[in-house]
């Protein structure tokens, strides 16, 4: 089944769009007044056809040679937008993918819409990133779903199976596709977010915690598997992040205030604070860091529960 890729150029530059068949992803060169990004075929370009809603893209300006390129999943979440903004500020070209389109945050920002819980869209996102920017240096894997009910609630096991599969598969498929597409001459790094839910537990939310615990060992195993190829894989265990959503319901706002009392720094994290750590881990500055889970939680996991 044909997969449609729609492109709209930034700064009124025309970008050709065309249908992509089930075997190969073809892309035409983006034109820029200053630079040209050739289409590059990657192993990630080959994928099997399946019934899926189309991935759509809003193409960014062509990048200059050697500009580092990152792909960010969960790009429309508060943390995803903060990571994209941070990387753009650090001189990266960034492809952000999410179930819902994200506003363009800069001239070197590619917006993709797709489902990273599927192998087809995971591979296509990597391939579209490479075809647009000419390379891929890093992947930041943020996409997940959260919240599960206690085991005594009817239907919770089936819900938990879906959550476990979704959260684990989105990271596993993201790592698989990124490893095939990472440029040989780049700093080749992958960062996932396990959350402090992989280090601590709360009552009732069993499936979400289990998915994050599994993700920690998935990242460790992947780091060991790909270390000889110069690929680093790490986790960030972030604490509760402030959403900055004026439409957030009062229950969530109350929970955030109450939860802050458990945190030694007495506040929730700002998305930009987590983004700074992720930007460090994918950068050459963290070149000797792999297989680790770095807690960025205001001291929550260091506490025995007695916070004064």
C-alpha positions in Angstrom: 0.0 0.0 0.0 1.5 3.4 -1.0 2.6 5.7 1.9 2.0 9.4 1.3 4.7 11.9 2.3 3.7 15.5 2.2 6.3 18.3 2.3 6.0 22.0 2.8 9.2 24.1 2.6 10.1 26.7 5.3 10.8 30.2 4.1 8.8 29.6 1.0 11.3 27.3 -0.6 9.7 24.6 -2.7 10.2 21.1 -1.7 8.9 18.3 -4.0 6.6 15.7 -2.5 5.8 12.3 -3.9 4.3 8.9 -3.1 6.6 6.4 -1.4 6.0 2.7 -2.3 6.2 -0.2 0.2 9.8 -1.1 -0.5 11.8 2.1 -0.8 11.7 5.7 0.4 12.7 8.1 -2.3 13.4 11.8 -1.6 14.4 14.6 -3.9 17.1 17.1 -2.9 16.0 20.1 -0.9 17.2 23.3 -2.4 18.6 26.1 -0.3 20.3 29.4 -1.3 23.4 28.3 0.7 23.6 24.6 0.9 22.4 21.4 -0.6 21.4 18.1 1.2 21.6 15.1 -1.1 19.2 12.3 -0.8 21.0 9.4 1.1 19.7 5.9 1.0 19.9 4.1 4.4 19.3 0.5 5.4 16.4 2.1 7.4 14.8 3.1 4.1 13.6 -0.4 3.4 10.4 -1.4 5.1 7.5 -3.8 4.7 4.1 -2.4 3.6 1.3 -2.4 6.1 -2.0 -0.6 6.7 -1.2 2.6 8.4 -2.2 6.2 8.5 0.2 8.3 6.4 3.4 9.8 7.9 3.3 13.4 7.0 6.3 15.8 7.2 7.0 19.5 7.1 10.5 19.8 5.7 13.1 22.1 7.1 15.8 24.1 5.3 18.7 22.0 4.0 21.5 21.8 6.5 25.1 22.8 6.0 27.7 20.0 5.8 28.6 18.5 9.1 25.7 20.0 11.0 24.8 17.4 13.6 21.4 15.8 13.1 19.1 14.4 15.8 15.7 12.7 15.7 13.3 13.2 18.7 10.3 11.0 19.2 7.4 12.3 21.3 8.2 15.6 19.8 4.9 17.2 20.7 5.1 16.6 24.4 6.3 19.4 26.7 9.6 17.5 27.2 9.8 16.8 23.4 9.4 20.4 22.5 12.0 21.5 25.1 14.5 18.9 23.7 13.9 20.1 20.2 14.4 23.7 21.2 17.5 23.0 23.1 19.1 21.0 20.3 18.2 23.6 17.7 19.9 26.2 20.0 22.9 24.0 20.2 23.3 24.0 16.4 21.6 20.7 15.6 19.2 20.0 12.8 16.3 18.1 14.3 13.5 15.8 13.1 10.7 15.6 15.6 8.0 12.9 15.3 4.8 12.5 17.2 1.2 11.2 16.8 0.2 14.9 16.4 2.1 17.6 14.4 4.4 20.0 16.3 4.8 23.6 15.4 8.0 24.5 13.6 10.5 25.7 16.1 13.2 26.8 13.7 14.6 26.7 10.1 16.3 23.3 10.6 13.4 21.5 12.2 11.6 18.7 10.4 8.1 17.8 11.6 7.0 14.2 11.1 3.6 12.7 12.1 3.6 8.9 12.7 3.4 6.0 15.1 6.7 5.1 16.7 5.1 2.0 18.2 5.3 0.3 14.8 8.4 -0.9 12.9 7.2 0.6 9.6 6.9 4.2 10.9 10.1 3.9 13.1 12.1 3.0 10.0 10.4 5.5 7.8 11.0 8.3 10.4 14.8 7.5 10.4 14.9 7.3 6.6 13.0 10.6 6.1 15.4 12.3 8.5 18.4 11.1 6.6 16.8 11.9 3.2 16.1 15.5 4.4 19.3 16.3 6.3 21.8 13.9 4.7 22.9 12.2 8.0 21.8 11.1 11.5 24.0 11.5 14.6 21.6 10.9 17.5 18.2 9.7 18.5 16.2 10.8 21.5 13.3 8.4 22.3 10.6 10.0 24.4 7.4 8.4 23.1 5.4 6.5 25.7 2.0 6.2 27.3 1.4 6.2 31.1 -1.0 5.2 33.8 -2.4 1.8 34.7 -5.0 0.7 37.2 -4.6 -1.7 40.2 -4.6 -5.4 39.5 -8.0 -5.9 41.3 -9.7 -3.7 38.7 -11.5 -5.8 36.0 -9.7 -5.5 32.6 -6.5 -4.1 34.0 -4.3 -7.0 32.9 -5.3 -6.5 29.2 -4.7 -2.8 29.6 -1.4 -3.5 31.2 -0.3 -5.8 28.3 -1.0 -3.0 25.8 0.9 -0.4 27.9 3.9 -2.8 28.4 4.1 -3.6 24.7 3.6 0.0 23.6 6.2 1.5 25.9 8.8 -1.2 25.4 8.3 -1.6 21.7 8.5 2.2 21.0 12.0 2.2 22.5 13.2 -1.1 21.1 12.0 -0.2 17.6 13.5 3.3 17.9 16.9 1.8 18.9 16.7 -0.8 16.1 16.0 1.8 13.4 18.4 4.4 14.7 21.3 1.9 14.9 20.8 1.2 11.2 20.8 4.8 10.3 23.4 6.5 12.4 26.2 8.1 10.3 29.6 6.4 10.6 31.4 9.7 11.0 29.1 11.1 13.7 29.0 10.8 17.5 26.4 8.0 17.3 24.3 8.3 20.5 20.9 7.3 21.6 19.0 8.5 24.7 15.7 7.1 26.1 13.7 8.3 29.1 12.9 5.6 31.6 11.5 8.0 34.3 12.0 7.6 38.0 9.1 5.1 37.7 11.7 2.6 36.7 13.6 3.2 39.9 10.7 3.7 42.4 7.2 2.3 42.7 3.7 3.7 43.5 0.6 1.8 44.4 -1.6 0.6 41.6 0.5 1.8 38.6 2.0 -1.6 38.1 2.2 -1.8 34.3 3.8 1.6 33.8 6.4 0.9 36.4 7.1 -2.5 34.9 7.5 -1.0 31.4 10.1 1.5 32.7 12.0 -1.1 34.7 12.2 -3.2 31.5 13.3 -0.1 29.5 16.3 0.3 31.9 17.7 -3.1 31.1 16.8 -2.8 27.4 19.1 0.3 27.3 21.8 -1.5 29.3 21.7 -4.5 27.0 21.7 -2.3 23.9 24.6 -0.3 25.2 26.6 -3.5 25.6 25.5 -4.8 22.2 26.5 -1.7 20.2 29.5 -0.4 22.2 32.0 -2.1 19.8 30.4 -0.1 17.0 31.0 3.2 18.8 27.3 3.7 19.6 26.4 5.0 23.0 22.9 4.2 24.6 21.8 5.8 27.8 18.6 6.5 29.8 17.4 9.6 31.6 15.2 8.8 34.6 13.3 12.1 34.9 11.2 13.1 37.8 7.7 14.6 37.4 7.8 17.4 34.8 5.7 20.5 35.0 3.5 20.6 32.0 3.0 24.4 31.8 -0.5 23.7 30.4 -3.1 26.4 31.2 -5.8 23.8 30.4 -4.4 21.2 32.9 -7.2 19.9 35.0 -7.4 20.9 38.7 -6.8 17.3 39.9 -3.4 17.2 38.0 -2.5 20.6 39.4 -3.2 19.5 42.9 -1.3 16.3 42.5 1.7 18.2 41.3 1.7 20.5 44.3 1.3 17.5 46.7 4.0 15.5 44.9 6.4 18.4 45.2 6.5 17.8 49.0 8.2 14.5 48.4 11.0 16.1 46.4 14.1 17.4 48.2 14.3 20.4 45.9 10.6 21.0 46.7 9.4 21.5 43.1 8.7 19.8 39.9 11.2 19.7 37.0 11.0 22.2 34.2 11.1 20.6 30.8 14.1 22.6 29.9 16.1 21.2 32.8 15.6 17.6 31.6 16.3 18.7 28.0 19.7 20.1 29.1 20.7 16.7 30.5 19.5 14.9 27.4 21.5 17.3 25.2 24.6 16.6 27.2 24.2 12.8 26.9 23.9 12.8 23.1 26.8 15.2 22.7 30.5 14.4 22.3 31.0 15.8 25.8 29.5 12.5 27.1 31.7 10.4 24.9 32.6 7.9 27.7 29.1 7.5 29.1 27.1 4.5 28.0 24.7 2.0 29.5 23.8 4.3 32.4 20.5 5.5 33.8 20.9 9.1 35.0 18.3 10.3 37.5 17.2 13.9 37.0 14.7 14.1 39.7 15.4 16.9 42.2 16.9 14.3 44.7 13.7 12.1 44.8 15.5 8.8 44.4 18.2 9.8 46.9 15.6 10.3 49.6 14.4 7.7 52.1 11.1 9.6 52.2 11.9 12.0 55.0 12.1 15.4 53.5 12.3 18.4 55.8 
